[in-house]
Amino acid sequence: MNILLILILIYGLALGSFYNVVGLRVPVKKSIVKPRSSCPNCNHQLTVIELIPVLSYMIQRGKCRQCKARISPIYPMMELITGLLFVSAPLVIGWTAELVVAWTLISLLIIIFVTDITYMLIPDKILAVFAGIFLIERLLIPLSPWWDSLLGAAIGFTLLLVIAIISKGGMGGGDIKLFALIGFIIGTKAMLLTFFLATLYGALFGIVGLLLKKVKRGKPIPFGPFIAAGTLTAYYYYDAIIEAYLQYLSSGF
């Protein structure tokens, strides 16, 4: 079992590196296949050794081997997070068919995280590709009841659309479509919990950012990372969160 988890970690690290490329190139309409990855400062094409997830960054001390320019820590961070999340999925969900859905969901959220923090954009192309994948997966591995996927998608889309209209652009079109897809994947109740948690995480980040003067009042911040965090929290721990909340209510506060 330990060897299998190590293999999953390595697989996740490698995919995390690829998802960095997808997240950085797709929004600017670049090929994810060519040209090969290179230093954004000196255009030095990275060798195989320089592309080892996380390890290369550590060996090079976060600098390009050619020009010594600093490499963004976002690259190893997303590689490591992807690897750890891939390992966490079977530990939380178990070795069931749903694990395929979990890994696909993690993949989507990692890419969305990268695109949103870099460009404040959730590309339709990425959502469309994953929508096709999830449609097949949910046909083979349906929710119970099966129609909860359709209801979750409809409510997720409508909820975010209404908020976007009321807030006059406070929610982007990418957020609206993403929530529809999330509702389809995890169902209505978990999607609603996702929205609550994403809003909570975003609010806490904004308050701390304002106190530390890292966030400027009135300046928009990407919502995608908070949606990703809220989605995984709800997907993994929906039952535990609801049970804890009900116990809290029954205890009379």
C-alpha positions, -999 to 999 in steps of 0.1 A, spaced: 0 0 0 28 24 9 45 17 -24 13 24 -43 8 58 -25 44 67 -33 37 59 -70 5 80 -68 25 109 -53 51 107 -81 23 106 -107 6 136 -90 38 156 -90 44 150 -127 8 159 -135 11 190 -114 40 201 -136 19 195 -167 -11 214 -151 12 244 -146 19 244 -183 -18 241 -192 -29 268 -167 -3 292 -180 -6 286 -217 -43 279 -225 -56 313 -214 -31 330 -238 -39 306 -266 -6 289 -267 1 252 -274 5 230 -244 28 207 -264 53 231 -280 76 249 -276 93 231 -247 92 248 -213 118 276 -210 130 303 -187 107 333 -191 136 356 -186 163 343 -209 143 317 -229 167 289 -220 150 256 -229 148 235 -198 165 201 -198 150 169 -185 169 174 -152 155 209 -148 120 196 -152 120 172 -123 89 183 -102 98 202 -70 133 186 -68 147 207 -96 135 239 -79 152 229 -47 185 219 -64 186 251 -84 177 271 -53 148 287 -71 169 302 -99 174 296 -136 206 276 -142 214 298 -172 207 335 -162 201 330 -124 168 348 -126 144 338 -98 118 311 -106 83 317 -94 76 294 -64 41 288 -78 56 261 -100 69 238 -73 40 247 -50 14 236 -74 34 204 -82 36 195 -45 -1 204 -38 -12 182 -68 9 153 -56 -4 155 -20 -40 159 -31 -37 128 -54 -24 109 -24 -51 123 -1 -80 111 -24 -78 73 -17 -71 80 20 -103 100 23 -126 85 -3 -113 49 -3 -103 26 -31 -136 29 -50 -147 39 -85 -153 74 -71 -116 78 -69 -114 84 -106 -138 113 -102 -118 127 -73 -86 127 -93 -103 144 -123 -118 170 -100 -84 177 -84 -69 181 -119 -96 206 -129 -92 226 -97 -54 228 -99 -56 241 -134 -83 267 -125 -62 278 -95 -32 285 -118 -52 303 -145 -72 325 -120 -42 336 -99 -22 343 -130 -48 359 -154 -79 362 -132 -96 340 -158 -113 306 -159 -111 296 -196 -141 281 -213 -119 257 -232 -107 241 -200 -143 239 -186 -156 224 -218 -129 197 -219 -135 187 -183 -173 189 -187 -170 162 -214 -149 140 -191 -172 144 -161 -202 137 -182 -187 103 -191 -176 96 -155 -210 105 -140 -227 83 -165 -205 54 -154 -203 64 -117 -235 83 -110 -245 101 -79 -273 88 -58 -299 98 -69 -285 102 -104 -306 133 -111 -288 152 -84 -260 160 -109 -285 177 -131 -302 196 -102 -268 206 -88 -257 220 -122 -289 240 -126 -288 254 -91 -251 261 -93 -254 280 -125 -286 299 -114 -272 309 -80 -240 324 -94 -258 341 -123 -282 358 -98 -253 369 -77 -235 382 -108 -266 402 -118 -272 416 -83 -235 425 -78 -233 439 -113 -202 419 -123 -191 407 -89 -189 372 -103 -173 364 -136 -187 342 -163 -160 316 -156 -171 314 -120 -208 308 -130 -199 280 -154 -175 265 -130 -202 263 -103 -225 246 -127 -199 220 -134 -191 216 -97 -228 211 -90 -229 184 -117 -199 166 -102 -207 167 -64 -244 173 -63 -267 200 -50 -261 199 -12 -223 197 -15 -223 224 -41 -242 247 -18 -217 240 10 -189 247 -15 -204 281 -21 -206 289 16 -170 277 22 -156 295 -8 -172 327 3 -159 322 39 -124 314 28 -124 344 4 -137 367 32 -111 355 57 -83 360 31 -96 395 23 -97 405 60 -62 392 67 -49 407 35 -63 441 44 -49 439 79 -14 429 66 -18 455 38 -13 428 11 -48 434 -3 -60 468 -14 -96 478 -6 -118 477 -38 -92 457 -58 -106 425 -71 -90 392 -61 -94 359 -80 -122 338 -66 -111 305 -83 -86 295 -55 -113 298 -29 -138 278 -50 -111 251 -53 -106 250 -16 -143 251 -8 -150 224 -34 -125 199 -20 -135 206 16 -172 200 8 -164 170 -14 -142 153 12 -160 162 44 -196 171 36 -211 145 59 -187 153 88 -193 190 85 -231 187 85 -230 162 114 -208 186 134 -231 215 126 -262 196 137 -246 185 169 -237 221 175 -273 231 170 -286 203 192 -263 213 221 -281 246 224 -251 266 212 
